[in-house]
Amino acid sequence: MGTRNTRDAIVEAALDLFNKDTVAAVSTNHIAREIGISPGNLYYHYRNKEEIVRAVFDRMVGDWDTVWQLPPGRAPTASDLARTLERTFELHWRYRFFQRELLALLTRDPQLRDRYRAVYRQRLEEFTVFAESLAAAGVIRSSIESWFTGLLEGLWIIGEHWMGHLEIVGDPSDPAQVRRGIRVIVAVLDPHLSDEFFADHSQEGPNP
């Protein structure tokens, strides 16, 4: 197995184990055993578990990078908004351990916390551009007022903490409950969505 393949395999195995259990319960020995390498080989690629968690976070960020991008060469549509919400919650499911343990992970690792804060600022900027384009295209009714930033921040909070919410009052291992977060987002957006959106998608939300 080449160096890049080994690093990728470590990250993939860690993601799977973290999702099944918790970060605290998964050791580097568990990860090494999962892919059939020695602990020494794992430490050649990552010095400790914190570096592995950061690598998983970087992969998650990379997967997110295309989600809130505008479609090239045309205005966004109601279907684009629906697909974006679908992809958002698909990634929440794929990286569910991170949301479940967000506060603990960021508290334990200042480097990870700094990266997260930078990504948060970047995503809010992307949300704003996307929302402004949706408003210009007539998909959402809201004009760009001062409260608009507050709405986008609220949607971020719902999305980022949905898995933690399920940890307390639901079942974060149930994909259907994870996808129910889409309906919650649509419910919050409801007063601002145009007739075009609801002509394409029912009040139940896009393919819940």
C-alpha positions as CSV (number, residue, x, y, z in Angstrom):
1,M,0.0,0.0,0.0
2,G,1.5,3.3,-1.0
3,T,1.9,6.3,1.4
4,R,-1.1,8.2,0.0
5,N,-3.2,5.1,0.0
6,T,-2.2,4.2,3.6
7,R,-3.0,7.8,4.7
8,D,-6.4,7.6,3.0
9,A,-7.1,4.2,4.4
10,I,-6.3,5.4,7.9
11,V,-8.7,8.4,7.5
12,E,-11.4,6.2,6.1
13,A,-11.1,3.6,8.8
14,A,-11.1,6.3,11.5
15,L,-14.2,7.9,10.1
16,D,-16.0,4.6,10.1
17,L,-15.0,3.7,13.6
18,F,-15.7,7.2,15.0
19,N,-19.2,7.1,13.5
20,K,-19.9,3.7,15.0
21,D,-18.6,4.6,18.4
22,T,-17.0,7.8,19.7
23,V,-13.6,9.4,19.2
24,A,-12.7,8.8,22.8
25,A,-13.5,5.1,22.6
26,V,-11.4,4.5,19.4
27,S,-7.7,4.2,19.8
28,T,-5.0,4.4,17.2
29,N,-4.5,0.7,17.8
30,H,-8.1,0.1,16.8
31,I,-7.6,2.1,13.6
32,A,-4.4,0.3,12.7
33,R,-6.0,-3.1,13.3
34,E,-9.0,-2.1,11.2
35,I,-6.8,-1.8,8.1
36,G,-4.2,-4.4,9.0
37,I,-1.2,-2.3,9.6
38,S,1.1,-2.1,12.7
39,P,0.7,0.8,15.2
40,G,4.2,1.9,14.2
41,N,3.2,2.2,10.6
42,L,0.2,4.3,11.6
43,Y,2.4,6.6,13.6
44,Y,4.7,7.0,10.6
45,H,1.7,8.7,8.9
46,Y,0.0,10.4,11.8
47,R,1.7,11.2,15.1
48,N,-1.4,10.9,17.2
49,K,-5.2,10.6,17.1
50,E,-5.7,14.4,17.1
51,E,-3.9,14.5,13.7
52,I,-6.2,11.8,12.4
53,V,-9.3,13.8,13.5
54,R,-7.9,16.9,11.8
55,A,-7.4,14.8,8.6
56,V,-11.0,13.6,8.7
57,F,-12.1,17.2,9.3
58,D,-10.1,18.4,6.2
59,R,-11.7,15.7,4.1
60,M,-15.1,16.8,5.3
61,V,-14.3,20.4,4.4
62,G,-13.2,19.3,1.0
63,D,-16.4,17.4,0.4
64,W,-18.3,20.5,1.5
65,D,-16.5,22.8,-0.8
66,T,-18.7,22.3,-3.8
67,V,-22.1,22.1,-1.9
68,W,-22.9,25.7,-1.7
69,Q,-21.4,26.8,-5.0
70,L,-23.7,28.4,-7.5
71,P,-24.4,26.5,-10.7
72,P,-22.1,27.7,-13.5
73,G,-23.5,30.0,-16.1
74,R,-27.1,30.4,-14.9
75,A,-29.2,31.6,-12.0
76,P,-30.0,29.1,-9.2
77,T,-33.4,27.4,-9.2
78,A,-35.7,25.9,-6.6
79,S,-34.3,22.5,-7.5
80,D,-30.8,23.7,-6.9
81,L,-31.8,24.8,-3.4
82,A,-33.5,21.4,-2.8
83,R,-30.4,19.5,-4.0
84,T,-28.1,21.6,-1.9
85,L,-30.1,20.8,1.2
86,E,-30.1,17.1,0.2
87,R,-26.3,17.1,-0.1
88,T,-25.9,19.1,3.1
89,F,-27.6,16.4,5.1
90,E,-25.9,13.6,3.2
91,L,-22.6,15.0,4.5
92,H,-24.0,15.5,8.0
93,W,-24.8,11.7,7.9
94,R,-21.4,10.8,6.4
95,Y,-19.5,12.7,9.1
96,R,-22.0,12.3,11.9
97,F,-19.5,11.8,14.6
98,F,-18.1,15.3,14.1
99,Q,-21.5,17.0,14.8
100,R,-22.3,14.6,17.6
101,E,-19.0,15.5,19.4
102,L,-18.4,19.0,18.0
103,L,-18.1,20.9,21.3
104,A,-15.8,18.3,22.9
105,L,-13.6,18.0,19.9
106,L,-13.1,21.7,19.5
107,T,-12.5,22.2,23.2
108,R,-9.8,19.5,23.3
109,D,-7.9,20.7,20.2
110,P,-7.2,24.4,19.7
111,Q,-5.8,23.8,16.2
112,L,-9.0,22.1,15.2
113,R,-11.0,24.9,16.7
114,D,-9.1,27.5,14.7
115,R,-9.7,25.6,11.5
116,Y,-13.4,25.2,12.3
117,R,-13.8,28.9,12.9
118,A,-12.1,29.8,9.6
119,V,-14.4,27.3,7.8
120,Y,-17.5,28.8,9.6
121,R,-16.7,32.3,8.3
122,Q,-16.1,31.0,4.8
123,R,-19.4,29.0,4.7
124,L,-21.4,32.0,5.9
125,E,-20.0,34.0,3.0
126,E,-20.9,31.2,0.6
127,F,-24.4,31.0,2.2
128,T,-24.9,34.8,1.7
129,V,-23.8,34.7,-2.0
130,F,-26.1,31.7,-2.6
131,A,-29.0,33.3,-0.8
132,E,-28.6,36.6,-2.6
133,S,-28.6,34.8,-5.9
134,L,-31.7,32.8,-4.9
135,A,-33.4,36.1,-4.0
136,A,-32.4,37.7,-7.3
137,A,-33.8,34.7,-9.1
138,G,-37.1,34.9,-7.2
139,V,-36.7,31.5,-5.5
140,I,-36.9,33.2,-2.1
141,R,-38.9,36.3,-1.3
142,S,-36.7,38.0,1.2
143,S,-34.9,41.2,0.3
144,I,-31.3,41.5,1.6
145,E,-31.9,43.3,4.9
146,S,-29.8,43.4,8.0
147,W,-31.7,40.4,9.5
148,F,-30.9,38.3,6.6
149,T,-27.5,37.4,8.1
150,G,-29.2,36.4,11.2
151,L,-31.4,34.0,9.3
152,L,-28.5,32.4,7.6
153,E,-26.6,32.0,10.9
154,G,-29.7,30.4,12.4
155,L,-29.8,27.9,9.5
156,W,-26.1,27.1,10.1
157,I,-26.8,26.5,13.8
158,I,-29.7,24.1,13.0
159,G,-27.6,22.2,10.4
160,E,-24.4,22.0,12.5
161,H,-26.2,20.9,15.7
162,W,-28.8,18.6,14.3
163,M,-26.9,15.4,15.1
164,G,-26.4,16.7,18.7
165,H,-30.1,17.3,18.9
166,L,-30.8,13.8,17.8
167,E,-28.3,12.5,20.3
168,I,-30.5,13.9,23.1
169,V,-34.1,13.5,21.9
170,G,-33.9,11.2,18.9
171,D,-31.7,8.5,17.2
172,P,-28.6,9.8,15.4
173,S,-28.1,6.3,13.9
174,D,-31.4,6.5,12.0
175,P,-30.8,8.0,8.5
176,A,-34.5,9.0,8.3
177,Q,-34.2,11.1,11.5
178,V,-31.1,12.7,10.2
179,R,-32.9,13.6,6.9
180,R,-35.7,15.1,8.9
181,G,-33.4,18.0,9.5
182,I,-34.2,19.0,5.9
183,R,-37.8,19.5,6.8
184,V,-36.8,21.7,9.8
185,I,-34.7,23.9,7.5
186,V,-37.6,24.2,5.0
187,A,-40.0,25.0,7.9
188,V,-37.8,27.9,9.0
189,L,-37.4,29.1,5.4
190,D,-41.1,28.7,4.6
191,P,-42.1,32.4,4.9
192,H,-39.3,33.3,2.6
193,L,-39.7,30.7,-0.1
194,S,-41.5,31.5,-3.4
195,D,-44.4,29.7,-5.0
196,E,-41.8,28.3,-7.4
197,F,-40.2,26.3,-4.7
198,F,-43.5,24.8,-3.4
199,A,-44.6,24.0,-7.0
200,D,-41.6,21.7,-7.2
201,H,-41.5,20.4,-3.6
202,S,-44.2,19.6,-1.1
203,Q,-44.4,21.0,2.4
204,E,-42.8,17.7,3.5
205,G,-39.5,18.9,2.1
206,P,-37.4,17.6,-0.7
207,N,-37.5,13.8,-0.6
208,P,-37.4,13.5,3.1
